[in-house]
Amino acid sequence: MKRLPFGLAVFSLAFSAFAAEPFDDKFRQLDELLPTATPYRTASGAPGHAYWQQRADYTIRATLDEAKRAISGSGQITYHNNSPDTLRYLWLQLDQNIYKPDSDARRMLTAPSREAWTRARNEEEGMKFEGLRGILAGREFDGGFKIAAVKAAGGQALKYTINQTMMRVDLPTPLKPGERFSFGVDWEYKINEQKVLGGRSGYEYFEADKNALFEIAQWFPRMAAYYDVAGWQHKQFIGSGEFTLEFGDYDVKLTVPADHVVASTGELQNPNEVLSAAQRERLQRARSSGKPVVIVTQAEAEAAEKSVSKASKTWHFKAKNVRDFAWASSRKFIWDAQGYKKDGTDVMAMSYYPKEGNPLWEKYSTPAIIHTIEQYNKYSFDYPYPTAISVNGPVGGMEYPMISFNGPRPVKDKKTGEITYSKRSKYGLIGVIIHEVGHNYFPMIVNSDERQWTWMDEGLNTFVQYLAEQAWEEHYPQSRGEPRAIADYMRSKNQVPIMTNSESLLQFGNNAYAKPAAGLNILRETILGRELFDYAFREYARRWKFKHPTPADFFRTMEDASGTDLDWFWRGWFYTTDPVDISVDGISEVGVSSKNPETEKAWKKARRDAEPESVTDQRNKGMARRLDAHPELKDFYNEHDDFTVTNKDRNKYQEDVEKLEPWEKELLAQGKHIYLVDFSNLGGMVMPLILELELKSGKKYIERVPAEVWRYSPKKITKLIVTDEPLVGLTHDPYWETADIDNSNNAWPRKLTPSRLELYKMEQGRDNLMKDFATPLKTKEPEEDKKPANGKDAKADAEIGKR
């Protein structure tokens, strides 16, 4: 190797040590991340002139065996190949197979660590009874589809292969573009007990009256989606990633016990066969009623609970242009309904709930459905379906076309029988109904790929839910949507970007629901403004109504319809985990020199006089000084200092002023106050500057600076601010609208952060084995001693009290 001269080697080392960091362009376009536009999807975010999507129509006949907790069914599927591709096989989803003991979901169960449960510090960290019960029960439950037959329309058996939650059906001849293929599937499966095995459907058993309530979904083999971006979407269903389906028409007959009431996707076709004359009259009256009308009363439901019918009835429903079908059945159901008609919406809002849901459900469920439709219509499109249903059962919250399952209930005191509900339960019910009914818009109609991108349905829907909740009442207790509510998550470490596959998400609720919702709120309130945002968001919903949008279609449409380049926002908020943390580092006042010596030397003198007095000068006060004793020693310099204005200064000023143009003289006379403010982007996510300026007079006002201020220097900038009077305070993001994770560095001068220190008494005598051993043993009180003096039991007393 050739040796370099010493000086040159040192120079080379110094040069490399001070090489500039690579420029991190926060505003570079998303071209390298978004797919290239095609004839199917345009660069504007709209469907292209050659856009296509598949279709699947279903005719299903199914029976609910209440005693065996099982469903058997037979379905005829007509699959329409609208693609430009020839298909040699079809894929179907068998989502019930997640309940097989050997399913991927079961085999993938893990614990956080060996220490996580064995050394749990509190009940939140520890294993729950319910958790362990579910794990053990899942190993024994004989769940999953039992496929009895797969046949072509002519009866020919079709070859099929089951791979966990997916089934491939091999076609006898290739299905060419424009052709359709009809085939049938016969199946049965056992229904899971939802409170034990969890899930998005299942049954609930009521020990008090020995009845069950069934919420049925993912209950038949369903066509997987096939579309231009993904081909067959046959990612396995393992729990988090939900469903991606094709639109079609459904003709469904459900045979259930004769005393059951059925709530379902679609419209009831045979009310004369399954409803009494009184119930039909109430249902008709509900269409034009201004408040909910009870179709099946609580008294009728309680009467039905007392016996179990051995007969059966078949309920017939039809649904047009839906992507899925779900239903619920129970003899316990109370049923109320109210019609809502406005513009293009003509819908029956209906609620089904057991008596255990009252008084909460009869008061809030149906009004919440109507409120949801009214508000979502404002931000998207008119609700197109004839029904919208909320069902109370074991599922906490889950959505399907026209029907949703929602969980919150009041509680009943075991001793007194008193029924009450908490504030959390009340607003939890209203909120979950808004959310789940709102899912009719996203993704039941704006049909995004939930198996791939959870945020496209949950995040968008949570955002519109936030808007709808604000319209319910002032100060609605919201948990998601406000930027300040996401700050704790944004500063946490175990994150992945929003643009992560559904099954790989960490902190699922925050990532898929709260962060997208907060981001859209920031986009609406801080970046675009309501008018631009609302127009663009409605345009996205309108463009992709009854179609398959992707993230790129959403991003591009929002930019196209608002006329705003938002690539920096999508990149930072959706593709990274960078938080927002903008710091106000320092402020300098930069006055414009007037050139007038009278003014400028006075300003300099004031600056000098404002400096702190030195310790030496402070301690020398009162010292005997020669000049005080001998004033004859004073001369000119004792009377004048460096700030004395001289005639030379005045002459120079006159000469300089005479050379100025009129507009230059006017500029010097304006008297504006100019400040240079240093900002640091500590978090990495760029964001507009929202500056609250406080002036000497007490006046406050807001200046909004676009995020592009960071374009050339994404880590540190200096902003010029001009005011009419002296600035005494500056605060960035005063309304906490950008999800800034550290508000302590947002103000100049810095503000104190108030807090509280809790003091606790020291515990004495803990782990005292001797004392614990001597504690008297509690004995069970005899049953006869519990009865009151009049001989009636507590339950009877509670019933009397209720009357």
C-alpha positions in Angstrom: 0.0 0.0 0.0 1.4 3.4 -0.9 2.1 5.6 2.2 0.6 9.0 2.2 2.4 12.1 3.4 1.6 12.8 7.0 -0.2 16.0 6.3 -2.4 14.5 3.6 -3.3 11.6 5.9 -4.4 14.0 8.6 -6.4 16.0 6.1 -8.2 12.9 4.9 -9.1 11.9 8.4 -10.4 15.3 9.2 -12.4 15.5 6.1 -14.2 12.1 6.7 -14.8 13.0 10.3 -16.7 16.2 9.3 -18.6 14.8 6.3 -22.2 16.0 6.1 -24.9 13.6 7.3 -27.1 12.3 4.5 -30.0 14.6 3.9 -33.3 13.2 5.3 -35.9 14.6 2.9 -39.2 14.4 4.8 -40.9 15.8 1.7 -39.7 13.4 -0.9 -42.6 11.8 -2.8 -44.1 8.4 -2.1 -43.4 7.2 -5.6 -41.0 4.5 -4.4 -43.6 3.2 -1.9 -46.9 3.4 -3.8 -47.7 1.1 -6.7 -47.5 2.4 -10.2 -50.9 3.6 -11.6 -52.7 1.1 -13.9 -55.8 1.1 -16.1 -57.5 -0.3 -13.0 -56.4 2.3 -10.5 -55.3 5.8 -11.6 -52.6 8.0 -10.2 -55.4 10.4 -8.9 -56.7 7.6 -6.6 -59.9 6.9 -8.6 -60.9 3.6 -10.1 -59.5 3.4 -13.7 -61.5 2.9 -16.9 -60.7 -0.8 -16.8 -61.5 -1.4 -13.1 -63.1 -4.7 -12.4 -64.1 -6.8 -9.4 -65.5 -10.3 -8.9 -69.0 -11.2 -7.6 -70.4 -14.1 -5.6 -74.2 -14.7 -5.2 -75.4 -17.1 -2.4 -78.5 -19.2 -1.8 -78.2 -20.8 1.7 -80.5 -23.1 3.7 -79.3 -23.6 7.3 -80.6 -25.1 10.6 -79.8 -24.1 14.1 -79.7 -27.0 16.5 -80.1 -25.3 19.9 -79.6 -28.4 22.0 -76.4 -29.5 20.2 -75.2 -25.9 19.8 -74.6 -26.6 16.1 -75.4 -25.4 12.7 -75.8 -27.4 9.5 -76.2 -25.8 6.1 -76.2 -26.1 2.4 -75.1 -23.3 0.1 -75.2 -22.7 -3.6 -72.6 -20.2 -4.8 -72.6 -18.5 -8.2 -69.2 -17.0 -8.9 -68.8 -14.4 -11.6 -65.4 -14.0 -13.1 -65.3 -10.3 -14.1 -61.5 -10.3 -14.2 -59.4 -10.4 -17.4 -57.8 -13.6 -16.0 -58.7 -17.3 -16.6 -59.1 -19.1 -13.3 -58.4 -22.8 -12.8 -59.5 -22.9 -9.2 -61.4 -20.9 -6.6 -60.5 -20.2 -3.0 -63.0 -20.1 -0.1 -62.6 -19.0 3.5 -63.3 -21.5 6.2 -63.0 -19.1 9.2 -64.6 -21.5 11.7 -61.5 -23.6 11.3 -59.7 -21.2 13.7 -61.5 -23.2 16.4 -59.9 -26.5 15.4 -57.6 -27.7 18.2 -54.7 -27.9 15.8 -55.4 -24.6 14.0 -52.5 -22.2 13.4 -54.1 -19.8 15.8 -54.0 -22.4 18.6 -50.5 -23.6 17.8 -49.1 -20.1 17.7 -50.2 -19.1 21.2 -47.3 -17.7 23.2 -46.6 -16.0 26.5 -44.7 -12.7 26.8 -42.0 -14.5 28.8 -41.5 -17.1 31.4 -41.6 -14.5 34.1 -44.5 -12.5 32.8 -47.2 -14.6 34.5 -45.3 -16.4 37.2 -44.0 -13.1 38.6 -46.9 -10.8 37.8 -47.0 -7.7 40.0 -50.7 -7.2 39.8 -53.9 -8.7 38.2 -53.5 -6.7 35.1 -50.2 -8.4 34.4 -51.2 -11.9 35.5 -53.0 -14.7 33.9 -56.8 -14.5 34.3 -59.2 -17.4 35.1 -60.9 -16.7 31.8 -57.6 -16.8 29.9 -56.5 -20.1 31.2 -60.1 -21.5 30.8 -60.1 -20.4 27.1 -56.6 -22.0 26.4 -57.6 -25.3 28.0 -61.1 -25.4 26.4 -59.6 -24.6 23.0 -57.6 -27.8 23.2 -60.8 -29.9 23.6 -63.4 -28.1 21.6 -64.3 -29.9 18.4 -64.6 -26.8 16.3 -64.3 -26.0 12.6 -66.2 -26.8 9.5 -67.1 -30.4 8.7 -67.4 -30.3 4.9 -69.9 -32.9 3.7 -69.8 -32.3 0.0 -68.6 -29.9 -2.7 -70.5 -30.4 -5.9 -71.0 -28.6 -9.2 -74.5 -27.4 -10.2 -75.1 -30.7 -12.1 -74.2 -32.8 -9.0 -70.6 -33.7 -10.1 -68.3 -33.9 -7.1 -65.5 -31.3 -7.2 -62.0 -31.9 -5.9 -61.1 -29.6 -3.0 -58.2 -29.1 -0.7 -58.4 -27.6 2.8 -55.4 -25.6 4.0 -56.2 -24.5 7.6 -58.8 -21.7 7.1 -58.7 -21.8 3.3 -60.3 -24.2 0.9 -59.3 -24.5 -2.8 -61.9 -25.9 -5.2 -60.5 -27.2 -8.4 -62.7 -26.3 -11.4 -63.6 -29.0 -14.0 -62.7 -26.6 -16.8 -60.9 -23.2 -16.6 -63.2 -20.3 -15.8 -62.6 -17.7 -18.6 -63.2 -13.9 -18.3 -66.9 -13.1 -18.3 -68.0 -16.6 -17.4 -69.6 -17.7 -14.2 -69.6 -21.0 -12.2 -72.2 -22.4 -9.8 -71.4 -25.0 -7.2 -72.7 -26.2 -3.8 -71.2 -26.8 -0.4 -72.7 -28.8 2.5 -71.3 -28.3 5.9 -71.9 -28.3 9.6 -70.0 -27.0 12.7 -70.3 -26.7 16.4 -70.9 -23.2 17.8 -68.3 -21.9 20.2 -69.3 -20.6 23.7 -68.2 -17.0 23.2 -67.5 -16.3 26.8 -65.1 -19.3 27.0 -63.4 -19.4 23.6 -63.9 -15.7 22.6 -64.2 -14.8 18.9 -66.4 -12.6 16.7 -69.5 -14.8 17.1 -70.8 -17.6 19.3 -73.5 -18.4 21.9 -74.1 -17.1 25.4 -75.7 -19.2 28.1 -77.9 -17.7 30.8 -77.9 -19.8 33.9 -80.8 -18.0 35.5 -83.4 -19.1 32.9 -81.5 -21.9 31.1 -81.6 -20.2 27.7 -79.1 -19.3 25.1 -78.5 -16.4 22.8 -76.8 -17.0 19.4 -74.8 -14.5 17.4 -73.8 -16.2 14.2 -71.1 -15.1 11.8 -68.4 -16.6 9.6 -70.9 -19.4 9.6 -70.7 -20.6 5.9 -67.9 -21.2 3.4 -67.4 -17.8 1.8 -65.6 -16.8 -1.4 -62.2 -15.3 -0.9 -61.5 -12.0 -2.7 -59.7 -11.9 -6.0 -58.6 -8.5 -7.2 -56.0 -6.7 -9.3 -53.6 -5.7 -6.5 -53.4 -9.0 -4.5 -54.7 -11.7 -6.8 -56.4 -14.3 -4.4 -56.4 -12.8 -0.9 -55.9 -16.1 0.9 -53.8 -15.1 3.9 -54.8 -17.5 6.7 -57.3 -16.3 9.3 -55.4 -16.4 12.6 -57.3 -13.8 14.6 -56.4 -10.2 14.0 -56.7 -9.7 10.3 -60.4 -9.7 9.6 -62.2 -10.4 6.3 -61.9 -9.5 2.6 -64.9 -10.5 0.6 -66.8 -10.0 -2.7 -70.2 -8.4 -3.1 -73.3 -10.4 -4.1 -76.9 -11.1 -3.5 -78.0 -13.5 -0.7 -81.2 -15.6 -0.4 -81.1 -17.2 3.0 -83.6 -19.4 4.9 -82.8 -20.0 8.6 -84.6 -22.8 10.5 -84.6 -22.1 14.2 -86.8 -23.1 17.2 -90.3 -21.8 16.8 -90.1 -19.5 19.8 -86.9 -17.8 18.6 -86.7 -14.3 17.2 -84.2 -13.8 14.4 -82.2 -10.6 13.6 -80.4 -10.8 10.3 -78.6 -9.1 7.4 -81.2 -8.3 4.7 -85.0 -7.9 4.7 -87.5 -10.4 6.1 -89.4 -12.0 3.3 -92.1 -14.0 5.2 -93.3 -11.9 8.2 -96.8 -13.5 8.0 -95.2 -16.9 8.8 -92.9 -16.0 11.7 -94.5 -12.9 13.3 -97.9 -12.4 15.0 -100.4 -10.0 13.7 -99.7 -7.7 16.6 -96.0 -7.8 15.9 -96.5 -7.0 12.2 -98.7 -4.1 13.1 -96.1 -2.7 15.4 -93.4 -3.1 12.8 -95.5 -1.2 10.3 -96.1 1.6 12.8 -92.4 1.8 13.6 -91.6 2.9 10.0 -93.1 6.3 10.5 -92.7 6.7 14.2 -90.6 9.5 15.8 -89.3 7.2 18.5 -88.6 3.4 18.8 -91.6 1.1 18.8 -91.4 -2.2 20.7 -92.1 -5.1 18.3 -91.5 -7.9 20.8 -92.1 -6.6 24.4 -90.1 -7.6 27.5 -93.2 -9.3 28.8 -93.4 -11.4 25.7 -89.7 -12.2 25.8 -89.9 -13.2 29.5 -92.9 -15.4 28.7 -91.0 -17.2 25.9 -88.0 -17.8 28.3 -90.1 -20.1 30.5 -90.5 -23.0 28.0 -88.6 -24.4 25.1 -90.5 -25.1 21.9 -89.9 -28.4 20.2 -91.2 -27.1 16.9 -89.3 -24.9 14.4 -89.9 -22.0 12.1 -88.0 -20.9 9.0 -87.1 -17.2 8.6 -86.5 -16.1 5.1 -84.2 -13.1 4.3 -82.8 -11.6 1.2 -80.0 -9.1 0.9 -78.8 -7.3 -2.2 -75.2 -6.2 -3.0 -73.6 -7.1 0.4 -70.2 -8.6 1.1 -71.3 -10.9 4.0 -74.2 -12.2 5.9 -74.7 -12.6 9.7 -77.6 -13.2 12.1 -78.7 -13.7 15.7 -81.3 -15.9 17.2 -82.9 -16.3 20.7 -86.2 -16.6 22.5 -84.9 -14.0 24.9 -84.9 -11.2 22.4 -86.8 -8.0 23.0 -87.1 -6.1 19.7 -87.7 -2.5 19.0 -87.5 -0.5 15.7 -87.8 3.0 14.3 -87.8 4.2 10.7 -85.4 6.9 9.4 -85.9 8.4 5.9 -83.9 11.3 4.5 -82.5 12.0 1.0 -81.3 8.6 -0.4 -81.7 6.8 2.9 -84.8 4.8 3.9 -83.9 2.4 6.7 -85.4 0.6 9.6 -83.2 0.9 12.7 -83.7 -2.1 14.9 -82.4 -3.4 18.2 -82.5 -6.9 19.7 -81.6 -7.5 23.3 -82.4 -9.7 26.3 -84.0 -8.3 29.4 -80.5 -8.2 30.9 -79.8 -5.3 28.6 -82.5 -3.1 30.0 -83.0 -0.3 30.9 -79.8 0.7 29.0 -80.7 -0.8 25.6 -84.3 0.3 25.3 -83.2 3.9 26.0 -80.0 4.2 23.8 -79.6 1.4 21.2 -81.9 2.4 18.4 -81.4 6.2 18.8 -77.7 5.5 18.5 -78.2 3.6 15.3 -80.2 6.5 13.8 -77.6 9.0 15.0 -74.8 7.0 13.4 -76.5 6.9 10.0 -77.4 10.6 10.2 -73.8 11.6 10.9 -72.0 9.2 8.7 -74.2 10.3 5.8 -72.7 13.8 6.2 -69.1 12.6 5.8 -69.5 9.9 3.2 -72.7 8.9 1.3 -76.4 8.1 2.0 -76.8 4.8 3.7 -78.1 2.5 1.0 -79.4 -0.6 2.8 -83.0 -1.1 4.1 -82.1 -2.2 7.7 -79.5 -1.3 10.4 -79.5 -3.6 13.4 -77.8 -3.6 16.8 -77.8 -6.9 18.8 -76.9 -7.4 22.4 -75.1 -10.6 23.2 -71.7 -12.1 24.2 -69.7 -10.3 21.5 -68.4 -7.0 22.7 -68.4 -5.3 19.3 -68.4 -6.7 15.8 -69.8 -5.6 12.5 -71.5 -7.2 9.4 -73.7 -5.8 6.7 -76.8 -4.3 8.2 -76.2 -6.0 11.6 -73.8 -5.5 14.5 -73.1 -7.3 17.7 -72.6 -5.1 20.8 -71.9 -6.0 24.4 -72.4 -3.4 27.2 -75.1 -4.1 29.7 -76.2 -2.9 33.1 -75.3 -4.9 36.2 -77.6 -6.5 38.7 -76.8 -6.5 42.4 -76.7 -10.2 43.5 -78.1 -9.3 47.0 -80.7 -6.6 46.3 -81.6 -7.2 42.7 -81.0 -3.5 41.9 -80.1 -2.8 38.3 -77.7 0.0 37.6 -75.2 1.0 34.9 -72.0 3.0 35.1 -71.1 6.1 33.0 -68.6 3.9 31.3 -71.3 1.3 30.3 -73.6 4.0 29.0 -71.1 5.8 26.8 -69.4 2.4 26.0 -72.8 1.3 24.6 -73.4 4.4 22.6 -69.8 4.5 21.3 -69.7 0.8 20.3 -73.0 1.1 18.5 -71.8 4.1 16.6 -68.6 2.3 15.8 -70.1 -1.0 14.7 -73.0 0.5 12.8 -70.5 2.9 11.2 -68.6 -0.1 9.9 -71.4 -0.5 7.3 -69.7 2.4 5.5 -66.1 1.3 6.2 -65.5 -1.6 5.2 -68.9 -3.1 4.4 -69.5 -0.7 1.5 -66.1 1.0 1.0 -64.7 -2.6 0.8 -61.1 -2.4 1.9 -58.8 -5.4 2.4 -59.1 -6.0 6.2 -56.9 -9.1 6.1 -54.1 -6.9 5.0 -54.7 -3.4 6.3 -56.7 -3.2 9.6 -56.3 0.6 9.7 -58.3 1.1 6.5 -61.5 0.0 8.2 -60.9 0.5 11.9 -58.9 3.7 11.7 -61.1 5.5 9.2 -64.2 4.3 11.0 -62.9 5.3 14.4 -62.2 8.8 13.0 -65.8 9.2 11.7 -67.0 7.7 15.0 -65.1 10.5 16.8 -67.0 13.1 14.7 -70.3 11.4 15.3 -69.7 11.3 19.1 -69.0 15.0 19.1 -72.5 15.5 17.6 -74.2 13.3 20.3 -73.5 15.7 23.2 -71.0 18.4 24.3 -68.0 17.0 26.2 -68.7 13.4 25.1 -66.2 11.2 27.0 -64.1 10.1 24.0 -61.1 7.8 24.2 -59.9 7.9 20.6 -59.6 10.7 18.0 -58.1 13.6 20.0 -54.4 14.0 19.1 -53.5 14.5 22.8 -54.9 11.0 23.6 -52.3 9.3 21.3 -49.2 11.0 22.8 -48.4 8.3 25.3 -48.5 5.7 22.6 -46.4 7.8 20.3 -43.6 8.0 22.9 -43.7 4.3 23.6 -41.0 2.0 22.3 -42.7 -1.2 21.1 -44.3 0.2 18.0 -44.6 -0.7 14.3 -45.8 1.6 11.5 -49.5 1.8 10.8 -48.6 0.4 7.3 -47.9 -3.0 8.8 -49.9 -6.2 8.0 -52.8 -6.8 10.4 -51.3 -9.9 12.0 -47.9 -8.2 12.7 -49.3 -5.2 14.6 -48.1 -4.4 18.1 -50.3 -2.4 20.5 -53.2 -3.3 18.2 -55.8 -0.8 19.5 -53.5 2.1 19.4 -52.0 1.3 16.1 -55.0 0.3 14.1 -57.7 2.5 15.7 -56.4 5.4 17.7 -53.3 6.6 15.7 -55.0 6.6 12.3 -58.0 8.4 13.8 -55.8 11.0 15.5 -53.8 11.5 12.3 -57.0 12.1 10.3 -58.1 14.6 12.9 -54.8 16.4 12.6 -55.2 16.4 8.9 -58.7 17.8 9.1 -58.2 20.4 11.8 -54.5 21.5 11.5 -53.2 20.7 8.1 -56.0 20.9 5.5 -58.8 22.6 7.3 -62.4 21.2 7.6 -63.7 22.3 4.2 -60.8 20.8 2.1 -60.6 17.6 4.2 -64.4 16.9 4.3 -64.6 17.3 0.5 -61.7 15.0 -0.1 -62.9 12.4 2.4 -66.4 12.3 0.8 -64.8 12.0 -2.6 -62.8 8.9 -1.4 -66.0 7.3 0.0 -68.0 8.1 -3.2 -65.2 6.8 -5.5 -64.8 3.6 -3.7 -68.3 2.8 -2.7 -69.0 -0.9 -3.4 -65.4 -1.3 -4.6 -62.0 -2.6 -3.4 -59.7 0.4 -2.4 -56.1 0.2 -1.3 -54.0 2.5 0.9 -52.6 4.1 -2.2 -56.1 4.9 -3.5 -56.9 6.7 -0.2 -53.7 8.6 -0.1 -53.9 9.7 -3.7 -57.6 10.6 -3.5 -57.1 12.8 -0.4 -54.3 14.7 -2.3 -56.2 14.8 -5.6 -59.4 16.2 -4.2 -57.8 18.6 -1.7 -55.2 19.9 -4.1 -52.5 19.4 -1.4 -49.2 17.4 -1.5 -49.5 15.3 1.6 -46.8 12.7 0.9 -44.8 14.1 3.9 -47.7 13.3 6.2 -48.4 9.8 4.9 -44.7 9.0 5.0 -44.2 10.2 8.6 -47.5 9.2 10.2 -48.2 5.9 8.4 -44.9 4.6 7.3 -42.7 5.4 10.3 -43.0 5.4 14.1 -41.5 8.9 14.4 -43.3 10.9 17.1 -44.0 14.6 17.0 -41.7 16.5 19.4 -41.0 20.1 18.3 -38.9 22.1 20.7 -38.7 25.9 21.1 -34.9 26.3 21.7 -34.4 30.0 21.9 -35.5 33.5 20.8 -33.5 36.5 19.8 -35.0 40.0 19.3 -33.5 41.6 16.2 -34.4 45.3 16.0 -34.0 47.3 12.8 -31.5 50.1 13.4 -33.1 53.5 12.8 -29.6 55.0 12.2 -30.7 57.9 14.4 -27.9 58.2 17.0 -30.3 59.6 19.6 -32.3 56.4 19.4 -29.5 53.9 18.8 -27.2 55.0 21.6 -30.1 55.2 24.0 -30.9 51.6 23.0 -27.3 50.5 23.6 -27.2 52.3 27.0 -30.5 50.6 28.0 -29.0 47.2 27.1 -25.9 47.9 29.2 -27.9 49.1 32.1 -30.0 45.9 32.0 -27.0 43.8 32.6 -26.8 42.4 36.1 -24.6 44.3 38.6 -21.4 42.4 39.4 -20.9 41.0 42.8 -17.8 43.3 43.3 -19.8 46.4 42.5 -22.5 45.3 44.9 -20.1 44.9 47.7 -18.2 48.1 46.9 -21.3 50.3 47.6 -20.4 53.0 50.2 -16.7 52.6 49.6 -14.7 55.9 50.2 -13.4 57.0 46.8 -10.9 59.7 45.9 -13.0 61.4 43.2 -15.8 62.0 45.8 -13.3 63.6 48.2 -11.6 65.6 45.4 -14.2 66.7 42.8 -11.6 69.0 41.1 -10.3 65.8 39.5 -13.5 65.4 37.4 -13.3 66.4 33.6 -15.4 65.9 30.4 -15.3 62.1 30.6 -16.8 62.1 34.0 -19.8 63.9 32.6 -20.2 61.9 29.4 -20.0 58.2 28.6 -19.7 56.1 25.5 -23.4 56.7 24.8 -23.2 60.4 24.5 -24.5 61.6 21.1 -22.0 63.9 19.4 -22.6 66.5 16.6 -20.5 64.3 14.3 -23.1 61.5 15.0 -25.9 63.9 14.1 -24.2 65.1 10.9 -23.5 61.6 9.8 -27.2 60.7 10.4 -28.4 63.6 8.3 -26.1 62.6 5.4 -27.2 59.0 5.5 -30.9 59.8 5.6 -30.6 62.2 2.6 -29.3 59.2 0.5 -32.3 57.0 1.3 -35.3 56.5 -1.0 -38.7 57.4 0.4 -39.7 53.8 0.9 -36.4 53.1 2.7 -37.1 56.0 5.1 -40.7 54.6 5.7 -39.2 51.1 6.4 -36.9 52.6 9.1 -39.8 54.4 10.7 -42.2 51.4 11.0 -40.9 50.4 14.4 -41.7 46.7 14.0 -40.3 44.1 16.4 -38.4 41.3 14.8 -37.6 38.0 16.4 -35.6 34.9 15.4 -36.9 31.7 16.9 -35.0 28.4 16.9 -37.0 25.2 16.6 -35.7 21.7 16.8 -37.5 18.6 15.4 -36.6 16.2 18.2 -39.2 13.5 17.3 -38.6 13.1 13.6 -42.2 13.7 12.4 -42.5 17.1 10.8 -45.6 19.1 11.5 -47.0 22.6 11.0 -46.0 25.2 13.6 -49.0 26.5 15.6 -47.6 29.6 17.4 -49.4 31.4 20.1 -47.8 34.9 20.4 -48.3 36.9 23.6 -47.5 40.6 23.4 -46.6 43.2 26.1 -50.1 44.6 26.0 -51.6 41.2 26.9 -52.9 40.5 23.4 -52.6 36.9 22.2 -53.0 35.6 18.7 -52.2 32.4 16.6 -49.8 32.2 13.7 -50.0 29.0 11.6 -46.9 28.0 9.7 -47.2 25.1 7.1 -45.2 21.9 7.6 -43.2 22.8 4.5 -41.1 25.2 6.8 -39.1 22.0 7.5 -38.5 21.2 3.8 -34.8 22.2 3.6 -33.8 21.6 7.2 -35.9 18.8 8.8 -34.0 18.8 12.1 -33.5 22.5 13.0 -34.9 25.7 11.7 -34.9 29.4 12.6 -38.2 31.2 12.0 -38.6 35.0 11.5 -41.5 36.5 13.5 -42.6 40.1 13.2 -44.8 41.8 15.8 -46.2 45.3 16.3 -45.2 45.4 19.9 -42.7 43.6 22.1 -43.1 39.8 22.4 -43.3 38.5 26.0 -44.2 34.9 25.4 -44.5 32.2 22.7 -46.1 28.7 22.8 -46.0 26.1 20.1 -49.1 23.9 19.8 -51.1 25.6 22.6 -54.2 23.5 22.0 -52.3 20.2 21.9 -53.5 19.5 18.3 -50.4 17.8 16.8 -49.9 14.9 19.3 -46.6 16.4 20.5 -45.1 14.0 23.0 -43.3 16.6 25.2 -45.2 19.8 25.9 -42.6 20.9 28.4 -40.3 22.2 25.6 -43.0 24.0 23.7 -42.9 27.4 25.4 -40.7 30.4 25.8 -40.1 31.2 28.5 -40.4 27.6 29.8 -43.4 26.8 31.9 -43.4 24.9 35.2 -44.9 21.4 35.0 -47.3 20.8 38.0 -47.5 17.4 39.6 -48.4 15.8 42.9 -46.4 13.7 45.3 -48.5 11.1 47.1 -47.3 10.2 50.7 -48.2 6.8 52.1 -48.1 5.4 55.6 -45.6 2.6 56.2 -47.4 -0.8 56.6 -46.8 -2.5 59.9 -47.1 -6.2 60.6 -47.1 -7.5 57.1 -46.5 -11.3 56.7 -47.1 -11.9 60.4 -47.5 -15.7 60.3 -48.3 -15.9 64.1 -51.1 -13.4 63.8 -52.5 -14.9 60.5 -52.5 -18.4 62.1 -54.6 -17.1 65.1 -57.2 -15.4 62.9 -60.7 -16.8 63.6 -61.9 -19.1 60.8 -65.1 -17.8 59.0 -68.0 -20.3 58.9 -70.7 -20.4 56.3 -74.0 -19.0 57.5 -76.9 -21.6 57.5 -79.4 -21.0 54.7 -82.3 -20.7 57.2 -80.5 -17.8 59.0 -80.5 -15.8 55.8 -84.3 -15.6 55.6 -85.9 -12.4 56.8 -88.3 -12.4 59.8 -91.5 -12.6 57.6 -90.2 -15.9 56.1 -89.8 -14.6 52.5 -86.5 -15.0 50.8 -84.3 -12.1 49.6 -85.3 -12.6 46.0 -89.0 -12.2 46.8 -88.2 -9.0 48.7 -86.3 -7.7 45.8 -89.2 -8.4 43.4 -91.6 -6.6 45.8 -89.1 -3.7 45.9 -89.1 -3.5 42.1 -92.9 -3.3 42.0 
